Amino acid sequence: LANAQPTDCERDVWNQVNAVLQDSESILSGLQAYKGAGQEIREAIQNPNDMILQERAWNSVCPLVIRLKKLYSFSLRLERALQSLLESLTCPPYTPTQHLEKEQALAKQFAEILHFTLRFDELKMRIPAIQNDFSYYRRTISRNRINNMNLDIEREVNNEMANRMSLFYAEATPMLKTLSTATTNFVTENKTLPLENTTDVLSTMASVCKVMLETPDYTCRFNSEDTLLFCMRVMVGVIILYDHVHPNGAFNKSSKIDMKGCIKVLKEQPADNVEGLLNALKFTTKHLHDESTPKNIRSMLQ
């Protein structure tokens, strides 16, 4: 898969998705470099009558809000890219396995989207400043409507946009939530397409990743820890999508994903590498706490 090149019939979708993926590294480095305005906000709140401190906090927060809008807007592009890939990888007459073999370049892009998504959410979980900055911004805007402070920023981030951003950043794993919703919408909008076409693509990808991770022949060929992490993130990503889309979820006995095997593979890795992934399975799945989830699987994720 590593060097898969798009065939002619994949080219259009591949180009569309590639344009989105090309921006993903700069989105991640923008998130990684996010230093909140905590200090300035604290000083402004502690000294409510000091206008210089109020302005300093406001001027620190505004560029951060513009950056948060950019990250949020990227999630919308990612959502569209994912839906194009799902259309291509599930359409009749081919089976999911045939699709994944025939359209390896698209399958690889699908994996890259999931890899990006889990990296984004792992970073976001470690930056509580994002929500603090944003809620300060919203409080200040609603206060300043009364004081007529000059609010150029409202042209960039109007109230409706701010509401959507609030919901996005309130999620523990916002990008995964976006993709789960997009996959669910894809399935509900394409009523004539058998659900298996979608869930089988996801379960097949999960088992390919699991086999690669548990087979020493593969893992010693991985040229770096990055490849290992790539496989783990993609595996967790497709499990979460499957769990949202399949009516019975990923955890019960009838699931086509060997959850016990997948969790076991993760737990064999250094804890630092998998903490975020195990958290994603705990907090972003839908069916983990169902009655039908075997106890041993639930206890593996305690």
C-alpha positions in Angstrom: 0.0 0.0 0.0 2.8 2.4 0.9 3.6 3.5 -2.7 0.1 3.0 -4.2 -0.4 5.3 -7.2 -3.8 6.3 -8.4 -5.2 4.6 -11.5 -7.1 6.7 -14.1 -10.5 6.0 -12.7 -9.3 7.0 -9.2 -7.6 10.2 -10.4 -10.4 12.7 -9.8 -11.2 11.7 -6.3 -7.6 11.2 -5.5 -6.8 14.7 -6.6 -9.6 16.2 -4.5 -8.6 14.3 -1.4 -4.9 15.0 -2.0 -5.5 18.7 -2.0 -7.0 18.4 1.6 -4.3 16.0 2.8 -1.6 18.3 1.6 -2.7 20.9 4.2 -2.9 18.4 7.1 0.7 18.7 8.3 0.4 22.5 8.6 -2.9 22.1 10.4 -1.2 19.8 12.9 1.8 22.1 13.4 -0.6 25.0 13.9 -2.4 23.1 16.6 0.9 21.9 18.2 2.2 25.5 18.4 -1.0 26.7 20.1 -0.1 28.7 23.1 -3.2 30.0 24.8 -3.9 33.5 26.2 -4.4 32.1 29.8 -2.1 34.6 31.4 -3.6 37.7 29.7 -7.1 36.4 30.4 -6.4 35.8 34.1 -5.0 39.3 34.5 -8.0 40.9 32.7 -10.5 39.0 34.9 -8.7 39.9 38.1 -8.5 43.6 37.2 -11.9 44.3 35.6 -11.5 48.1 35.6 -8.0 48.1 34.0 -8.8 48.9 30.4 -5.3 48.3 29.2 -5.4 44.7 30.6 -8.9 44.2 29.0 -7.5 45.2 25.6 -4.4 43.2 26.0 -6.4 40.1 26.7 -8.8 40.8 23.8 -5.9 41.4 21.4 -4.3 38.2 22.4 -7.4 36.1 22.0 -8.6 37.4 18.6 -5.7 35.9 16.5 -6.2 32.7 18.4 -9.9 32.6 17.5 -9.0 33.1 13.8 -6.6 30.2 14.1 -9.3 28.0 15.7 -11.7 28.9 12.9 -9.0 27.7 10.4 -8.8 24.4 12.2 -12.5 24.0 12.3 -12.9 24.9 8.6 -10.4 22.2 7.8 -12.6 19.6 9.6 -15.4 20.5 7.1 -13.0 19.9 4.1 -11.9 16.6 5.7 -15.5 15.6 6.0 -16.2 16.1 2.3 -13.0 14.2 1.4 -14.0 11.3 3.5 -17.5 11.1 1.9 -15.9 11.1 -1.6 -13.7 8.2 -0.6 -16.6 6.3 0.9 -18.6 6.7 -2.3 -15.7 5.3 -4.3 -14.8 2.5 -2.0 -18.4 1.2 -1.5 -20.1 1.5 -4.9 -21.5 -1.7 -6.6 -20.7 -4.1 -8.2 -17.5 -4.7 -6.4 -17.1 -6.2 -2.9 -15.2 -4.1 -0.3 -12.2 -6.4 -0.6 -12.2 -6.0 -4.4 -12.4 -2.2 -3.9 -9.5 -2.1 -1.5 -7.4 -4.1 -3.9 -8.5 -2.3 -7.0 -8.2 1.2 -5.5 -5.2 1.0 -3.3 -4.3 4.7 -3.7 -7.8 5.7 -2.3 -7.6 3.1 0.5 -4.3 4.7 1.5 -5.8 8.2 1.5 -8.6 6.9 3.7 -6.0 5.5 6.1 -4.1 8.9 6.0 -7.3 10.8 6.9 -7.8 8.6 9.9 -4.1 8.9 10.9 -4.4 12.7 10.8 -7.6 12.6 12.7 -6.3 10.6 15.6 -3.1 12.8 15.8 -5.2 15.9 15.8 -7.4 14.7 18.6 -4.5 13.4 20.6 -3.0 16.9 20.5 -6.3 18.7 21.2 -6.9 16.6 24.3 -3.7 18.1 25.7 -4.6 21.7 25.1 -7.3 22.8 27.6 -6.4 26.5 26.7 -8.5 26.2 23.5 -11.8 26.0 25.3 -10.8 28.6 27.9 -9.7 31.1 25.2 -12.8 30.5 23.2 -15.3 30.9 26.0 -13.5 34.1 27.1 -13.9 35.3 23.6 -17.6 34.6 23.6 -18.2 36.2 27.0 -16.4 39.3 25.9 -18.2 39.6 22.6 -21.6 39.4 24.3 -20.6 42.0 26.9 -19.0 44.3 24.3 -22.1 44.3 22.2 -23.3 46.7 24.8 -20.1 48.8 24.9 -19.8 49.1 21.1 -16.1 48.0 21.2 -14.7 47.8 17.7 -15.4 44.2 16.6 -13.9 43.6 13.2 -13.5 40.0 14.2 -17.2 39.4 14.0 -16.9 39.6 10.2 -14.6 36.6 10.4 -16.4 34.7 13.1 -20.1 35.5 13.2 -22.4 34.2 15.8 -23.5 31.1 13.9 -19.9 30.2 13.1 -19.0 30.7 16.8 -21.8 28.4 17.9 -20.6 25.7 15.5 -17.0 26.1 16.7 -18.1 25.9 20.3 -19.8 22.5 19.7 -16.7 21.3 17.8 -14.2 22.2 20.5 -16.4 20.9 23.3 -15.9 17.4 22.0 -13.1 15.4 23.6 -12.2 14.1 20.1 -13.6 16.7 17.7 -12.2 15.4 14.4 -13.2 11.8 15.1 -16.7 13.0 16.0 -16.8 14.9 12.7 -15.8 11.8 10.7 -18.2 9.4 12.7 -21.1 11.8 11.9 -20.0 12.0 8.3 -19.9 8.2 7.9 -23.3 7.8 9.6 -24.7 10.5 7.3 -23.2 8.8 4.3 -24.9 5.5 5.2 -28.3 7.2 5.9 -28.2 9.2 2.7 -27.4 6.2 0.5 -30.4 4.1 1.4 -30.0 1.8 -1.7 -26.4 0.9 -0.8 -26.2 -2.1 1.5 -24.9 -1.2 4.9 -22.4 -4.1 4.6 -20.6 -2.3 1.7 -19.6 0.4 4.2 -19.0 -1.7 7.3 -17.0 -4.4 5.4 -14.6 -1.8 4.1 -14.1 -0.6 7.7 -13.8 -4.1 9.2 -11.4 -5.3 6.4 -9.1 -2.3 7.1 -9.2 -3.0 10.8 -8.2 -6.6 10.3 -5.4 -5.7 7.8 -3.9 -3.3 10.4 -4.3 -5.9 13.2 -2.6 -8.6 11.2 0.3 -6.2 10.4 0.7 -5.2 14.0 0.6 -8.8 15.4 2.9 -10.4 12.8 6.6 -10.0 13.6 7.4 -10.5 9.9 5.6 -7.2 9.1 6.6 -5.3 12.2 10.3 -5.8 11.8 9.9 -4.6 8.2 8.3 -1.4 9.5 11.1 1.1 8.9 10.2 3.2 11.9 8.0 3.6 15.0 6.0 6.0 12.8 4.7 3.2 10.6 3.7 1.3 13.7 1.8 4.3 15.0 0.2 4.8 11.6 -1.2 1.3 11.7 -2.5 1.6 15.2 -4.2 4.9 14.6 -5.9 3.7 11.4 -7.0 0.6 13.2 -8.6 2.6 16.0 -10.1 5.1 13.6 -11.9 2.4 11.5 -13.1 0.6 14.7 -14.7 3.9 15.9 -16.4 4.6 12.5 -17.6 1.0 12.4 -19.0 1.3 15.9 -21.0 4.4 14.9 -22.3 3.0 11.7 -23.2 -0.6 12.5 -26.5 -0.9 14.4 -24.9 -3.4 16.8 -21.5 -1.7 17.0 -18.0 -3.1 17.0 -17.9 -4.7 20.4 -20.5 -7.5 20.4 -20.0 -11.1 19.4 -21.5 -10.7 15.9 -19.1 -7.9 15.0 -16.8 -8.5 12.1 -14.0 -6.9 14.0 -11.9 -9.0 16.4 -12.0 -6.4 19.2 -10.2 -8.6 21.7 -7.3 -9.1 19.2 -7.2 -5.4 18.4 -7.1 -4.2 22.0 -4.5 -6.9 22.8 -2.3 -5.6 20.0 -2.6 -2.0 21.4 -1.9 -3.1 24.9 1.4 -4.7 23.9 2.8 -1.3 22.8 4.5 1.2 25.1 1.8 2.9 27.2 2.8 6.4 26.0 2.1 5.5 22.4 -1.3 4.0 23.0 -2.9 6.0 25.9 -4.6 8.4 23.5 -5.8 5.5 21.3 -7.2 3.5 24.2 -9.0 6.7 25.4 -10.5 7.2 22.0 -11.9 3.7 22.2 -13.3 4.4 25.6 -14.8 7.8 25.0 -15.5 8.1 21.3 -17.2 4.8 20.6 -20.9 4.4 20.9 -21.5 0.8 22.0 -18.8 0.0 24.5 -21.2 0.1 27.5 -24.0 -1.8 25.8 -25.3 -5.0 27.5 -24.2 -7.0 24.5 -20.5 -6.0 24.9 -18.7 -9.1 26.4 -17.4 -8.4 29.9 -13.8 -9.4 29.1 -13.7 -6.7 26.4 -15.1 -4.1 28.7 -12.6 -5.0 31.4 -9.7 -4.8 28.9 -10.6 -1.1 28.4 -11.1 -0.3 32.1 
